């Protein structure tokens, strides 16, 4: 019984999955250089408050290593067409006993092509199945029009609460 509970309340063993255009898998130590290359972009580090700028290899290794506690897990998204670089990241974070939070970033060359919606939608399906009793939350700046719109298209609605991060609003995923 204890083993089942620990596993259910952990993100450490989230599986990889594939969508029509993406392979999505938990980031591993071998992905640190690709994560650094993707994330060391002022458009990303300026939008995600916990990412330092510049985003170094040590920062990438630390971010990937944060998964060891089971409360946070970062999944990488790669295109399925050939040996493409990492194009995006979806973060998953257990919040208390009743919520799981998602966040994401997509690299400059891949933005505006629907990869964010595809990756986040796939992860939402995974989280709904894994944590059916937890609310799925996100935080976003209303001024981040692309991300705000994406979250609303995927079924999130604003809660009316400020987020925990500066300038962000909390959103919750509607329905099952």
Secondary structure, DSSP 8 states (H G I E B T S, - for coil): -HHHHHHHT-STT---EE-SSEEEEE--GGGHHHHHHHH--HHHHTTSTTS-SS--HHHHHHHHHGGGGSSEEEEEEEESSSS--EEEEEEEEEETTTEEEEEEEE-GGGTTTTHHHHHHHHHHHHHHHH-TTSEEEEEE-TT-HHHHHHHHHTTEEEEEEE-SSTT-EEEEE---
